[in-house]
């Protein structure tokens, strides 16, 4: 007796993943970020990355050259780790608030990517513990030039001919405002989650950071017995820009303009 033939349902169609350039490259970057952050560079294989990204392993060579090239691309991915070029900070025709706005946005915008920035922070910490040289390259090629540009902008704003230790200290403290926000997102979420819960909240946070940075700069002017310069805010208002508006001086700063000796 011939066994009865049972009719089976047609197989569920498998969704075909797009493999065009941008999407394939980003899938590799995302998969590599997760694995490098979790296991480190040495213990992560290109085969694992390709499998996690559902991309042919040959694509790694095509887009990045080799494993080291992929790791560097992950580390410098502008979606989670954007850099700010010196000319976005040091511009003699722009007020200090403009420079600080560009700097703070480089810290705040990645937070809008959600989990990617968390993994990026984990990757940075792992790189510091298990250095491959990529972090030092970022310091030399990106962070130092941005710092020097901020130092020049601060000197110009304060009317100083040359920077001293306190100007470098001020520049590092200003950058530290943004670094603290990125590194301590878990703490912020625990203490006051609404501060970073949406894109709009992050935009407000960015504006506040610019205001705090200006307050630090004003405090340095007071410490040096220099006049605080209110003209910068007026100049910023008069110059149209596609970027978010800069902050006007606070009442406390305006009151100090009247009492600070010239």
Number of C-alpha atoms within 10 A of each C-alpha: 3 4 5 6 6 6 6 6 6 6 6 6 6 6 6 6 10 10 14 8 10 9 12 20 19 15 18 26 22 19 18 27 26 21 20 25 20 15 13 19 21 10 9 16 15 17 14 14 25 19 13 16 19 15 19 14 16 13 17 22 13 10 15 17 12 14 18 13 14 21 19 17 17 24 24 17 17 13 16 24 19 17 17 20 17 19 13 17 28 22 17 12 9 16 24 27 25 23 23 26 24 18 26 23 24 19 22 22 19 20 24 18 13 12 12 18 21 20 19 24 18 19 23 16 14 17 20 14 10 12 14 15 11 18 17 14 12 15 13 12 12 16 17 13 17 24 21 17 21 29 23 23 23 24 16 18 18 20 13 13 9 10 14 11 8 10 20 17 11 19 23 14 14 23 19 13 16 21 14 12 19 19 14 13 17 12 11 17 13 10 10 10 13 12 17 20 15 14 15 12 12 19 18 13 19 25 20 16 23 26 20 14 25 20 17 16 21 20 16 17 18 15 9 10 12 17 18 23 15 13 11 18 17 12 15 20 15 9 10 9 11 5 10 13 14 21 17 16 17 11 9 9 17 14 11 14 16 11 9 13 11 9
